[in-house]
Amino acid sequence: MKKCSPICYLKIATLLAVSLVTACIHTFQDPNEYHAVPSKDMELVTKVPLAKLKEGHAIYKVQCSKCHEPKFPGAVPSDQWHIIIPGMAWNAGLSKDDEKKLNTYIIAACRFIEKEDEH
């Protein structure tokens, strides 16, 4: 059997390390992330039209991630978002209309997650 050179071992170790890190990144998922995506179920539970949920979610995905890792709606109690959203919307330069859409989505997603947690 042919022996592997130190460079060969380094390449193998690097490949294994990259594979491990990639696997960890792709397998970790906040449980609230799945529940925070607008769906027909969310629409039914919250009574907010799916189109409105999608508008707010789009703003959330684009705007909140410009400055920091977005917090998933369920990570903060629904009664606290009214304090957070106005300041963050102002920092992001959102219009009042976009702020309202974002708020509608966040509160609906929180309530949906909270409702699911009851079961």
C-alpha distances in whole Angstrom, upper triangle without the diagonal:
4,6,9,13,16,17,15,15,19,19,17,20,23,22,22,25,27,26,28,31,31,31,34,36,36,37,39,43,46,48,51,49,49,53,54,54,57,57,60,60,60,63,65,64,66,68,67,66,63,64,65,62,60,62,61,58,57,59,57,53,54,57,56,52,53,54,52,50,52,53,53,57,56,55,58,61,64,67,65,64,67,67,64,64,67,66,62,64,66,63,62,65,65,68,71,70,66,66,68,66,63,65,66,62,61,64,63,59,60,63,60,58,60,61,58,57,61,59
4,7,9,13,14,12,13,16,16,15,18,21,20,21,24,25,25,27,30,30,31,33,35,35,36,39,42,46,48,50,49,49,53,53,53,56,57,60,60,60,63,65,64,65,68,66,66,62,63,64,61,59,60,60,56,56,57,56,52,53,55,54,50,52,52,50,48,51,52,52,56,56,54,58,61,63,66,64,63,66,66,62,63,66,64,61,62,64,61,60,63,63,67,69,68,65,65,67,64,62,64,65,61,60,63,63,59,60,62,60,57,60,61,58,57,61,59
4,6,10,11,9,10,14,14,13,16,18,19,19,22,23,24,25,27,29,29,31,33,34,35,37,41,44,46,49,47,48,51,52,52,55,56,59,59,59,62,64,63,64,67,65,65,61,62,63,60,58,59,59,55,54,56,54,51,51,53,52,49,50,50,48,46,49,50,51,54,54,52,56,59,61,64,62,61,64,64,60,61,64,62,59,61,62,59,58,61,62,65,67,67,63,63,65,63,60,62,63,60,58,61,61,57,58,61,59,56,58,60,57,56,59,58
4,7,8,6,7,10,11,10,12,15,15,16,18,20,20,22,24,25,26,28,30,31,32,34,38,41,43,46,44,45,48,49,49,52,53,56,56,56,59,61,60,61,64,62,62,58,59,60,57,54,56,55,52,51,52,51,47,48,50,49,45,46,46,44,43,46,47,47,51,51,49,52,56,58,61,59,58,61,60,57,57,60,58,55,57,59,56,54,57,58,61,64,63,59,60,62,60,57,59,60,56,55,58,58,54,55,58,56,53,56,57,54,53,57,56
4,5,5,6,9,10,11,12,14,15,17,18,20,21,23,25,26,27,29,31,32,33,35,38,41,44,47,45,46,49,50,49,53,54,57,57,57,60,62,61,62,65,63,62,59,59,60,57,55,56,56,52,51,52,50,47,47,49,48,44,45,45,44,42,45,47,48,51,51,49,53,56,58,61,59,57,61,60,56,57,60,58,54,56,58,55,53,56,57,61,63,63,59,59,62,60,57,59,60,57,55,58,59,55,55,58,57,54,56,58,55,54,58,57
4,5,5,6,9,10,10,12,14,15,16,18,20,21,22,24,26,27,29,30,31,33,36,39,42,45,43,44,48,48,48,51,53,56,56,55,58,61,60,60,63,61,61,58,58,58,55,53,54,54,50,49,50,48,45,45,47,46,42,43,43,41,40,43,44,45,49,49,47,50,53,56,58,56,55,58,57,54,54,57,55,52,54,55,52,51,54,55,59,61,61,57,57,60,58,54,57,58,55,53,56,57,53,53,56,55,52,54,56,54,53,56,55
4,5,5,6,9,10,10,12,14,15,16,18,20,21,22,24,26,27,28,30,32,35,38,41,43,41,42,46,46,46,49,51,54,54,54,56,59,58,58,61,59,59,55,55,56,53,51,52,51,48,47,48,46,43,43,45,43,40,40,41,39,38,41,43,44,47,47,46,49,52,54,57,54,53,56,55,52,52,55,53,50,52,53,50,48,51,53,56,58,58,55,55,57,55,52,55,56,53,51,54,55,51,52,55,53,50,53,55,52,52,55,55
4,5,5,6,9,10,11,12,14,15,17,18,20,21,23,24,26,27,29,31,34,37,40,42,40,41,45,45,45,48,49,52,52,52,55,57,57,57,60,58,58,54,54,55,52,50,51,51,47,46,48,46,42,43,45,44,40,41,41,39,38,41,42,43,47,47,45,48,52,54,57,54,53,56,56,52,52,55,53,50,52,54,50,49,52,53,56,59,58,54,55,57,55,52,54,55,52,51,54,54,50,51,54,52,49,52,54,51,50,54,53
4,5,5,6,8,10,10,12,14,15,16,18,20,21,22,24,26,27,29,32,35,38,40,39,40,43,44,43,47,48,52,51,51,54,56,55,56,58,57,57,53,54,54,51,49,51,50,46,46,47,45,41,42,44,42,39,40,40,38,36,39,41,41,45,45,43,46,50,52,55,52,51,55,54,50,51,54,52,49,51,52,49,48,51,52,56,58,57,54,54,56,54,51,53,54,51,49,52,52,49,49,52,50,47,50,52,49,48,52,51
4,5,5,6,9,10,10,12,14,15,16,18,20,21,22,24,26,27,30,33,36,39,37,38,42,42,42,45,47,50,50,49,52,54,54,54,57,55,55,51,52,52,49,47,48,47,44,43,44,42,39,39,41,40,36,37,37,35,34,37,38,39,43,43,41,44,47,50,52,50,49,52,51,48,48,51,49,46,48,49,46,45,48,49,53,55,55,51,51,53,51,48,50,52,49,47,50,50,47,47,50,49,46,48,51,48,47,50,50
4,5,5,6,9,10,11,12,14,15,16,18,20,21,22,24,26,29,32,35,37,35,36,40,40,40,43,45,48,48,48,50,53,52,52,55,53,53,49,49,50,47,45,46,46,42,41,42,41,37,38,40,38,35,36,36,34,33,36,37,38,42,42,40,43,47,49,52,49,48,51,51,47,47,50,48,45,47,48,45,44,47,48,51,53,53,49,50,52,50,47,49,50,47,46,49,49,45,46,49,47,45,47,49,46,46,50,49
4,5,5,6,9,10,11,12,14,15,16,18,20,21,22,24,28,31,33,36,34,35,39,39,39,42,43,47,46,46,49,51,51,51,54,52,52,48,49,50,47,44,46,45,42,41,43,41,37,38,40,39,35,36,37,35,33,36,37,37,41,41,39,43,46,48,51,49,48,51,50,47,47,50,49,45,47,49,46,44,48,48,52,54,53,50,50,52,50,47,49,50,46,45,48,48,44,45,48,46,43,46,48,45,44,48,47
4,5,5,6,9,10,10,12,14,15,17,18,20,21,23,26,29,32,34,33,34,37,38,38,41,43,46,46,45,48,50,49,50,53,51,51,48,48,49,46,44,45,44,41,40,41,39,36,37,38,37,33,35,35,33,31,34,35,35,39,39,37,40,44,46,49,46,45,49,48,45,45,48,46,43,45,47,44,43,46,47,50,52,52,48,48,50,48,45,47,48,45,43,46,46,43,43,46,44,41,44,46,43,42,46,45
4,5,5,6,8,10,11,12,14,15,16,18,20,21,25,28,30,33,31,32,36,36,36,39,41,44,44,43,46,49,48,48,51,49,49,45,46,46,43,41,42,41,38,37,38,36,33,34,35,34,30,31,32,30,28,31,33,33,37,37,35,39,42,44,47,44,43,47,46,42,43,45,44,40,42,44,41,39,43,44,47,49,49,45,45,48,45,42,45,46,43,41,44,44,41,41,44,43,40,43,45,42,41,45,44
4,5,5,6,9,10,11,12,14,15,16,18,20,23,27,29,32,30,30,34,34,34,38,39,42,42,42,45,47,46,47,49,47,47,44,44,45,42,39,41,40,37,36,37,36,32,33,35,34,30,31,32,30,28,31,32,33,36,36,35,38,42,43,46,44,43,46,46,42,43,45,44,41,42,44,41,40,43,43,47,49,48,44,45,47,45,42,44,45,41,40,43,43,40,40,43,41,39,42,43,41,40,44,43
4,6,5,6,9,10,10,12,14,15,16,18,22,25,27,30,28,29,33,33,33,37,38,41,41,41,44,45,45,45,48,47,47,43,44,44,41,39,41,40,37,36,38,35,32,33,35,34,30,32,32,30,28,30,31,32,35,35,33,37,40,42,45,43,42,45,45,42,42,45,44,40,42,44,42,40,43,44,47,49,48,45,45,47,44,41,43,44,41,39,42,42,38,39,42,40,37,40,42,39,38,41,41
4,5,5,6,9,10,11,12,14,15,17,20,23,26,28,27,28,31,32,32,36,37,40,40,39,42,44,44,44,47,45,45,42,43,43,40,38,39,38,35,34,36,33,30,31,33,31,28,29,29,27,25,28,29,29,33,33,31,34,38,40,42,40,39,43,42,39,39,42,41,37,39,41,38,37,41,41,45,46,46,42,42,44,42,39,41,42,39,37,40,40,37,37,40,38,35,38,40,37,36,40,40
4,5,5,6,8,10,11,12,14,16,19,22,25,27,25,26,30,30,30,33,35,38,38,37,40,42,42,42,45,43,43,39,40,40,37,35,36,36,32,32,33,31,27,28,30,29,25,27,27,25,23,26,27,28,31,31,30,33,37,38,41,39,38,41,41,37,37,40,39,35,37,39,36,35,38,39,42,44,44,40,40,42,40,37,39,40,37,35,38,38,35,36,39,37,34,37,39,36,36,39,39
4,6,5,6,9,10,11,12,14,17,21,23,26,24,24,28,29,28,32,33,36,36,36,39,41,40,41,43,42,42,38,39,39,36,34,36,35,32,31,33,31,28,29,31,29,26,28,29,26,24,26,27,27,31,31,29,33,36,38,41,39,38,41,41,38,38,41,40,36,38,41,38,36,39,39,43,45,44,40,40,42,40,37,39,40,36,35,38,38,34,35,38,36,33,36,37,34,34,38,37
4,5,5,6,9,10,11,12,16,19,21,24,23,23,27,28,28,31,33,36,35,35,38,40,39,40,42,41,41,38,39,39,36,34,36,35,31,31,33,30,27,29,31,29,26,28,28,25,23,25,26,26,29,29,27,31,34,36,39,37,36,40,39,36,37,40,39,35,37,40,37,36,39,39,42,44,44,40,40,41,39,36,38,39,35,34,37,36,33,33,36,34,31,34,36,33,32,35,35
4,5,5,6,9,10,11,14,17,20,22,20,22,25,26,26,30,31,35,34,33,36,38,38,38,41,39,39,36,37,37,34,32,33,32,29,29,30,27,24,26,27,25,22,24,24,22,19,22,23,23,27,27,25,28,32,34,37,34,33,37,36,33,33,37,35,32,34,36,33,32,35,36,39,41,40,37,36,38,36,33,35,36,33,31,34,34,30,31,34,32,29,32,34,31,31,34,34
4,5,5,6,9,10,13,16,19,21,19,20,24,24,24,27,29,32,32,31,34,36,36,36,39,37,37,34,34,35,31,29,31,30,27,26,28,26,22,24,26,24,21,23,24,22,19,21,22,22,26,26,25,28,32,33,36,34,33,36,36,33,33,36,35,31,33,36,33,31,34,34,38,39,39,35,35,37,35,32,34,35,31,30,33,33,29,30,33,31,28,31,33,30,30,34,33
4,6,5,6,9,12,15,17,20,18,19,22,23,23,27,28,31,30,30,33,35,34,35,38,36,36,33,34,35,31,30,32,31,27,27,29,26,23,25,28,26,23,25,26,23,20,22,23,22,26,25,24,28,31,33,36,34,33,37,37,33,34,37,36,33,34,37,35,33,36,36,39,41,40,36,36,38,35,32,34,35,31,30,33,32,28,29,32,30,27,30,31,28,28,32,31
4,6,5,6,10,13,15,18,16,18,21,22,22,26,27,30,30,29,32,34,33,34,37,35,36,32,34,34,30,29,31,30,26,26,28,25,22,24,26,24,21,24,24,21,18,20,20,20,23,23,21,25,28,30,33,31,30,34,34,31,31,35,33,30,32,35,32,31,35,34,38,39,38,35,34,36,34,31,32,33,29,28,30,30,27,27,30,28,25,28,30,27,26,30,29
4,6,6,8,11,14,16,14,16,19,19,20,23,25,29,28,27,30,32,31,32,34,33,33,30,31,31,28,26,28,26,23,23,24,22,19,21,23,20,18,20,21,18,15,17,17,17,21,21,20,23,26,28,31,29,28,32,31,28,28,32,31,27,29,32,29,28,31,31,34,35,35,31,31,33,31,27,29,30,27,25,28,28,24,25,28,26,24,26,28,26,25,29,29
4,6,8,11,13,16,13,14,18,18,18,22,23,26,26,25,28,30,30,30,33,31,31,28,29,29,26,24,26,26,22,22,24,21,18,21,23,21,18,21,22,20,16,17,18,17,21,21,20,24,27,28,31,30,29,32,32,29,29,32,32,28,30,33,31,29,32,31,34,36,35,31,31,33,30,27,29,30,26,25,28,27,23,24,27,25,23,26,27,24,24,28,28
4,6,10,11,14,13,13,17,18,18,22,22,26,25,25,28,29,29,29,32,31,31,28,30,30,27,25,28,26,23,24,26,23,20,23,25,23,20,24,24,21,18,18,18,17,20,20,19,23,26,27,31,29,28,32,32,29,30,33,33,29,31,34,32,30,34,33,36,37,36,32,32,33,31,28,29,30,26,25,27,27,23,24,26,24,21,24,25,22,22,26,25
4,7,9,12,11,12,15,16,17,21,22,25,24,23,27,28,27,28,31,29,30,27,29,29,25,24,26,25,21,22,24,21,18,21,23,20,18,21,22,18,15,16,15,14,18,17,16,20,22,24,27,26,25,29,29,26,26,30,29,26,28,31,29,28,31,31,34,34,34,30,30,31,29,26,27,28,24,22,25,24,21,21,24,22,19,21,23,21,20,24,23
4,6,8,7,8,11,12,13,17,18,22,21,20,23,25,24,24,27,26,27,24,25,25,21,21,23,21,18,19,21,18,16,19,20,18,16,20,20,17,13,13,13,11,14,14,13,17,20,21,24,23,22,26,26,23,24,27,27,24,26,29,27,26,29,28,31,31,31,27,27,28,25,22,23,24,20,19,21,21,17,17,20,18,15,18,20,18,17,21,21
4,5,5,8,10,10,12,16,17,21,19,18,21,23,21,22,25,24,25,22,24,24,20,20,22,20,16,18,20,16,15,18,19,16,16,19,19,16,12,12,10,8,11,10,9,13,16,18,21,20,19,23,23,20,21,25,24,22,23,27,25,24,27,26,29,29,29,25,24,25,23,20,21,21,18,16,18,18,14,14,17,16,12,15,17,15,14,18,19
4,5,6,7,9,11,14,16,18,16,15,19,20,19,19,23,22,23,21,23,23,19,19,22,20,17,19,21,17,16,20,21,19,18,22,22,19,15,14,12,9,11,9,10,14,15,17,20,20,19,23,24,22,22,26,26,23,25,28,27,26,29,28,30,30,29,26,25,25,23,21,21,21,18,16,17,17,13,13,15,13,10,12,14,12,11,15,15
4,6,5,6,9,12,14,17,15,13,16,18,16,16,20,19,20,18,20,19,16,16,19,16,14,16,18,14,14,18,19,16,16,20,20,17,14,12,10,6,7,6,7,11,12,13,17,17,16,19,20,18,18,22,23,20,22,25,25,23,26,24,27,26,26,23,21,22,20,17,17,17,14,12,14,13,9,9,12,10,7,10,12,11,10,14,15
4,5,5,7,10,12,16,15,13,17,19,17,17,20,19,20,17,19,18,15,14,17,15,12,14,15,12,11,15,16,14,14,18,19,16,12,10,9,6,8,9,10,13,15,16,19,19,17,20,22,19,18,22,23,20,21,24,24,22,25,23,25,26,24,21,21,21,19,16,17,17,14,12,15,14,10,11,14,12,10,13,15,13,14,18,18
4,6,6,9,10,13,12,11,15,17,16,16,19,18,19,16,18,18,14,14,17,16,12,15,17,14,13,17,19,17,17,21,22,19,16,14,13,10,11,11,13,16,17,17,21,21,19,23,24,22,21,25,26,23,24,27,27,25,27,25,27,27,26,23,23,23,20,18,19,18,14,14,16,14,11,12,14,12,10,13,14,12,13,17,16
4,6,8,9,12,10,8,12,14,12,13,16,15,16,14,17,16,13,13,16,15,12,15,17,14,14,18,19,18,18,22,23,20,17,15,13,9,9,9,11,14,15,14,18,19,17,20,22,20,20,23,25,22,23,26,26,25,27,25,26,26,24,22,21,21,18,16,17,16,12,12,13,11,7,9,11,8,6,10,11,9,11,14,14
4,6,9,12,11,9,12,14,13,12,15,14,15,13,14,14,10,11,13,11,8,12,13,11,11,15,16,14,15,19,20,18,15,12,10,7,7,8,10,12,13,13,17,17,15,17,20,17,16,20,21,19,19,23,23,21,23,21,23,22,21,18,18,17,15,13,13,13,9,8,10,9,5,8,10,8,7,11,12,11,13,16,17
4,6,10,10,8,11,14,14,13,15,13,13,10,12,12,9,8,11,10,7,10,12,11,10,14,16,15,15,19,21,19,16,13,13,10,10,12,14,16,17,16,20,20,17,20,22,20,18,22,23,20,20,24,24,21,24,21,23,23,21,18,18,18,15,13,15,13,10,10,13,11,8,11,13,10,10,14,15,14,16,19,19
4,7,8,6,8,11,11,11,12,10,10,7,9,9,6,6,9,9,7,10,13,12,12,15,17,17,18,21,23,21,19,16,16,13,12,13,16,18,18,16,20,20,18,20,23,21,19,22,24,21,20,24,25,22,24,21,22,21,19,17,17,16,13,12,14,12,8,10,12,9,8,11,12,10,11,15,15,14,17,19,19
4,5,5,6,9,10,11,12,11,10,7,10,11,8,9,12,13,11,13,16,15,15,19,21,20,21,24,26,25,22,19,19,16,15,15,19,20,20,18,22,23,21,23,26,24,22,25,27,25,24,28,29,26,28,24,25,25,22,20,21,19,16,16,17,14,11,13,14,11,10,13,13,10,12,15,14,13,17,19,18
4,5,5,6,9,10,10,10,9,7,10,12,10,11,14,15,14,16,19,19,19,22,24,24,25,28,30,29,26,23,22,19,17,18,22,23,22,20,23,25,23,25,28,27,25,27,30,28,27,30,31,29,30,27,27,26,23,22,23,21,18,18,19,16,13,16,16,12,12,15,14,11,14,16,15,14,18,19,18
4,5,5,6,8,10,10,11,9,13,14,11,13,16,16,15,18,20,19,20,23,25,24,25,29,30,28,26,23,21,18,16,16,20,21,20,18,22,23,22,24,27,26,24,27,30,28,27,31,32,30,31,28,29,27,25,23,24,22,19,19,19,16,14,15,15,11,11,13,12,8,11,13,11,10,14,15,14
4,5,5,6,8,8,9,8,11,11,9,11,14,13,12,15,17,16,17,21,22,21,23,26,27,26,23,20,18,15,13,13,17,18,17,15,18,20,18,20,23,22,20,24,26,24,23,27,28,26,28,25,25,24,22,20,20,18,15,15,15,12,10,12,11,8,7,10,9,6,9,11,10,10,13,15,15
4,6,5,5,5,6,5,9,9,8,10,13,13,13,16,18,17,19,21,23,22,24,27,29,28,25,22,21,18,15,16,20,20,19,17,20,22,19,21,24,23,21,24,27,25,24,27,29,27,28,24,24,23,20,19,20,17,15,15,15,12,10,13,12,8,9,12,11,9,12,14,13,13,17,18,18
4,6,5,8,8,9,13,13,12,14,17,17,17,20,21,21,22,25,26,26,28,31,32,31,28,25,23,20,18,18,22,22,20,18,21,23,22,23,26,26,24,27,30,28,27,31,32,30,31,28,28,26,24,23,23,20,18,19,18,15,14,16,14,11,12,14,12,9,13,14,12,13,16,16,16
4,6,8,10,11,15,14,12,15,18,17,17,20,21,20,22,25,26,25,27,30,31,29,27,23,22,18,15,15,19,19,17,15,18,20,19,20,24,24,22,25,28,27,26,30,31,29,31,27,28,26,24,23,22,20,18,18,17,14,13,14,12,9,10,11,8,6,10,11,8,10,13,13,13
4,5,9,10,13,11,10,13,15,14,15,18,19,18,20,23,23,22,25,28,29,27,25,22,20,17,14,14,18,17,16,13,15,18,16,17,21,21,19,22,25,24,23,26,28,27,28,24,24,22,20,19,19,16,14,15,13,10,10,11,9,6,8,10,7,6,10,11,9,12,14,15,16
4,6,9,12,11,10,14,15,15,16,19,20,20,22,24,25,24,27,29,31,30,28,24,23,20,17,18,21,21,19,16,18,21,19,19,23,23,21,23,26,26,24,27,29,28,28,25,24,22,20,20,19,16,15,16,15,11,11,14,12,9,11,13,11,10,14,15,13,15,18,18,19
4,6,8,7,7,10,11,11,13,15,16,16,19,21,21,21,24,26,28,27,26,22,21,18,15,17,20,20,19,15,18,20,17,18,21,21,19,21,24,23,21,24,26,24,25,21,21,19,16,16,16,13,11,13,12,8,8,11,10,7,10,12,11,11,14,16,15,16,19,20,21
4,5,5,6,9,10,11,12,15,16,17,19,21,21,22,24,26,28,28,27,23,23,20,18,20,23,23,22,19,21,23,20,20,24,23,21,23,26,24,22,25,27,25,25,22,21,20,16,16,17,14,12,14,14,10,10,14,13,10,12,15,14,13,17,19,17,19,22,23,23
4,5,5,6,9,10,10,12,14,15,16,18,20,20,22,24,27,26,24,21,21,18,17,18,22,22,22,19,22,23,20,21,25,23,21,23,26,24,22,25,27,24,25,21,21,20,17,16,17,15,12,13,14,11,10,13,14,11,11,15,15,13,16,18,17,18,21,22,23
4,5,5,6,9,10,11,13,14,15,17,18,20,21,23,26,26,24,21,22,19,18,20,23,23,24,21,23,24,21,22,25,24,20,22,25,23,21,24,25,23,23,19,19,18,15,14,16,14,10,12,14,11,10,14,15,13,14,17,17,16,19,21,21,21,24,26,26
4,5,5,6,9,10,11,12,14,16,16,18,20,22,24,24,23,19,20,18,16,19,21,21,21,18,20,21,18,18,21,20,17,19,22,20,18,21,23,20,20,17,16,15,12,11,12,10,7,9,11,8,7,11,12,10,12,15,15,15,17,20,19,21,23,25,26
4,5,5,6,9,10,10,12,14,15,16,18,20,22,22,20,17,17,14,13,15,18,18,18,15,18,19,16,17,20,19,16,18,21,19,17,21,22,20,20,17,17,16,14,12,13,11,8,8,10,7,5,9,10,8,8,12,13,12,14,16,17,17,20,22,23
4,5,5,6,9,10,10,12,14,15,16,19,21,21,19,16,17,15,14,17,19,20,21,18,21,22,18,19,22,20,17,20,22,19,18,21,22,19,20,17,17,17,14,12,14,13,9,10,12,10,8,11,13,11,11,15,16,14,16,19,19,19,22,24,25
4,5,5,7,9,10,11,12,14,16,17,20,20,19,16,17,16,15,18,20,20,21,19,21,21,18,18,21,19,16,17,20,17,15,18,19,16,17,13,14,14,11,9,11,10,7,8,11,9,8,11,13,12,13,16,17,17,18,21,22,22,25,27,28
4,5,5,6,9,10,10,11,14,16,17,18,17,13,14,13,12,15,17,17,18,15,18,18,14,15,17,15,12,14,17,14,12,16,17,14,15,12,13,12,10,7,8,8,5,4,7,7,5,8,10,10,10,13,15,15,16,19,20,20,22,24,26
4,5,5,6,9,10,10,12,14,16,16,15,11,12,11,10,14,15,16,17,16,19,18,15,16,19,16,13,16,18,15,14,18,18,15,17,14,15,16,14,11,11,12,8,7,10,9,6,8,11,10,9,12,15,14,15,18,19,19,21,23,24
4,5,5,6,8,10,11,13,16,16,15,12,14,13,14,17,18,19,21,19,22,21,17,19,21,18,15,17,19,16,14,17,17,14,15,13,14,16,14,10,12,13,10,9,12,12,9,11,15,14,13,16,18,18,18,21,23,22,24,27,28
4,6,5,6,8,10,11,13,14,14,11,13,13,13,17,18,18,20,18,20,19,15,16,18,15,12,14,15,12,10,13,14,11,12,9,11,12,11,7,9,10,8,6,10,11,9,10,14,14,14,16,19,19,19,22,23,24,25,28,29
4,6,6,5,8,10,12,12,11,8,10,10,10,14,14,15,17,15,18,16,13,15,16,13,10,13,14,11,10,14,13,11,13,11,13,14,13,10,10,11,9,6,9,11,8,8,12,13,11,13,16,16,16,19,21,21,22,25,27
4,6,6,6,9,11,11,10,8,10,10,12,15,15,16,19,18,21,19,16,18,19,16,14,17,17,13,13,16,15,13,15,13,16,17,16,13,13,15,13,10,13,14,11,11,15,15,13,15,19,18,18,21,23,22,23,26,27
4,6,6,7,10,11,11,9,13,13,15,18,18,19,22,21,23,21,18,20,20,17,15,17,17,13,12,15,14,10,13,11,14,16,16,12,13,15,13,11,14,16,14,14,18,18,17,19,22,21,21,24,26,26,27,30,31
4,6,5,8,9,10,9,12,13,14,18,18,18,20,19,21,19,16,17,17,14,12,13,13,9,9,11,10,7,9,8,12,14,14,10,11,14,12,10,13,15,13,13,17,18,17,18,22,22,22,24,26,26,27,30,32
4,6,6,7,7,5,8,10,12,15,14,15,17,17,19,17,13,15,15,12,10,12,12,8,9,12,10,8,11,11,14,15,16,12,11,14,13,10,12,15,13,12,15,17,15,16,20,20,19,22,24,24,25,28,29
4,5,5,5,5,9,11,14,17,15,16,20,20,22,19,17,19,19,15,14,16,15,11,12,15,12,10,14,13,17,19,19,15,15,18,16,13,16,18,16,15,18,20,17,18,22,22,21,23,26,26,26,29,31
4,6,8,9,12,15,17,20,19,19,23,22,24,21,19,20,20,16,15,16,15,11,12,13,11,8,11,12,16,18,19,15,15,19,18,15,17,20,18,17,21,22,21,22,25,25,24,27,29,29,29,33,34
4,7,9,12,15,17,20,18,18,21,22,23,20,17,19,18,14,14,15,13,10,11,12,9,8,12,13,17,19,20,17,16,19,19,16,18,21,19,18,21,23,21,22,25,26,25,27,30,29,29,33,34
4,6,9,12,15,17,15,15,19,20,22,18,16,19,17,14,14,16,14,11,13,15,12,11,15,16,19,21,22,18,17,20,20,16,18,21,19,17,20,22,20,20,23,24,22,24,27,27,26,30,32
4,6,9,12,14,12,14,18,19,21,18,16,19,18,14,15,17,16,13,15,17,15,14,17,18,21,22,23,19,18,21,20,16,18,20,17,15,18,20,17,18,21,21,19,22,25,24,23,27,28
4,6,9,11,10,11,15,15,18,15,13,16,16,12,12,15,14,11,13,16,14,13,16,16,19,20,20,16,15,17,16,13,14,16,14,11,15,16,14,14,18,18,16,19,22,21,21,24,26
4,6,8,6,8,11,12,15,13,11,14,14,11,11,15,14,12,14,17,16,15,18,17,20,21,21,18,16,18,17,13,13,16,13,10,13,15,12,11,15,16,14,15,19,18,18,21,23
4,6,5,8,10,11,14,13,11,15,16,13,13,17,17,14,16,19,18,17,20,19,21,21,21,18,17,17,16,13,13,14,11,9,11,12,9,9,12,12,10,12,15,15,15,18,20
4,5,6,8,8,11,10,9,12,13,11,11,15,16,14,15,19,19,18,20,18,20,20,19,17,15,15,14,11,10,11,9,6,7,9,6,5,9,10,8,10,13,13,13,16,18
4,5,6,8,11,11,10,14,15,14,14,18,19,17,19,22,22,21,24,22,24,23,23,20,18,18,17,14,13,14,12,9,9,10,7,5,8,9,6,7,11,11,10,13,15
4,7,9,12,10,10,14,14,12,14,17,18,16,18,21,20,20,23,22,25,24,24,21,19,20,19,16,15,16,14,11,12,13,11,8,12,13,10,10,14,14,12,16,18
4,6,8,7,7,11,11,10,11,15,15,14,16,19,19,19,22,21,23,22,22,20,17,18,18,15,13,15,14,10,10,13,11,8,11,13,11,11,14,15,14,16,19
4,5,6,7,10,11,11,13,16,17,16,18,21,21,22,24,22,24,22,23,21,18,18,18,16,13,14,14,10,9,12,11,7,9,12,10,9,12,14,12,14,17
4,5,6,8,10,10,11,14,16,16,17,19,21,21,23,21,22,20,20,19,16,15,15,13,10,11,11,8,6,9,9,5,7,10,10,9,12,14,13,15,18
4,6,7,8,10,11,13,15,16,17,19,21,21,23,21,22,20,21,20,16,16,17,15,12,13,14,11,8,11,12,9,10,13,13,12,14,17,16,17,20
4,6,6,7,9,11,12,13,15,17,18,19,21,19,21,19,20,19,15,15,17,14,11,14,14,11,10,13,13,10,12,15,15,14,17,19,18,19,23
4,5,5,6,9,10,10,11,14,15,16,18,16,17,16,17,15,12,12,13,10,8,10,11,8,7,11,11,9,12,14,14,14,17,19,18,20,23
4,6,6,7,9,11,11,13,15,16,17,15,16,14,15,14,11,11,13,11,8,10,12,10,9,12,14,12,14,17,17,17,19,21,21,23,26
4,6,7,7,9,11,12,13,15,17,16,17,15,17,16,12,13,16,13,11,14,15,12,12,16,16,14,16,20,19,19,22,24,23,25,28
4,6,6,6,9,10,11,12,14,14,16,15,16,15,11,13,14,11,10,13,14,11,12,15,15,14,16,19,18,18,22,23,23,25,28
4,6,5,6,8,10,10,12,10,12,11,13,11,7,9,11,8,7,11,11,9,10,14,14,13,16,18,18,19,22,23,23,25,28
4,6,5,6,9,10,10,9,11,9,12,11,7,9,12,10,9,12,14,12,13,17,17,17,19,21,22,22,25,27,27,29,31
4,5,5,6,9,10,10,12,12,15,13,10,13,15,13,12,16,17,14,16,19,19,19,21,24,23,24,27,28,28,30,33
4,5,5,6,9,9,12,12,14,12,9,12,14,11,11,15,15,13,15,18,18,17,20,22,22,23,26,27,27,29,32
4,5,5,6,5,8,8,11,8,6,10,11,9,10,13,14,13,15,17,18,18,21,22,23,24,26,28,28,30,33
4,5,5,6,8,9,12,11,9,12,14,12,13,16,17,16,18,21,21,21,24,26,26,27,30,31,31,34,36
4,6,8,11,12,15,13,11,15,16,14,15,18,19,17,20,22,22,22,25,27,27,28,31,32,32,34,37
4,6,9,11,13,11,10,14,14,12,14,17,17,16,19,21,21,21,24,26,25,27,30,31,31,34,36
4,7,9,11,10,9,13,14,13,15,18,18,18,20,22,23,23,26,28,28,29,32,33,33,36,38
4,6,8,6,6,10,10,10,12,14,15,15,17,19,20,21,23,25,25,27,29,30,31,33,36
4,5,5,6,9,10,10,12,14,15,16,18,20,21,22,24,26,27,28,30,31,33,35,37
4,6,5,6,9,10,10,12,14,15,16,18,20,21,22,24,26,27,28,30,31,33,35
4,5,5,6,9,10,11,13,14,16,17,18,20,21,23,24,26,27,29,30,32,34
4,5,5,6,8,10,11,12,14,15,16,18,20,21,22,24,26,27,28,30,32
4,5,5,6,9,10,10,12,14,15,16,18,20,21,22,24,26,27,29,31
4,5,5,6,9,10,11,12,14,15,16,18,20,21,22,24,26,27,29
4,5,5,6,9,10,11,12,14,16,16,18,20,21,23,24,26,28
4,5,5,6,9,10,11,12,14,15,16,18,20,21,22,24,26
4,5,5,6,8,10,11,12,14,15,16,18,20,21,23,25
4,6,6,6,9,10,11,12,14,15,16,18,20,21,23
4,6,5,6,9,10,10,12,14,15,16,18,20,22
4,5,5,6,9,10,11,12,14,15,16,18,21
4,5,5,6,9,10,10,12,14,15,17,19
4,5,5,6,9,10,10,12,14,16,17
4,5,5,6,8,10,11,12,14,16
4,5,5,6,8,10,10,12,15
4,5,5,6,9,10,11,13
4,5,5,6,9,10,11
4,5,5,6,9,10
4,5,5,7,9
4,5,5,7
4,5,6
4,5
4
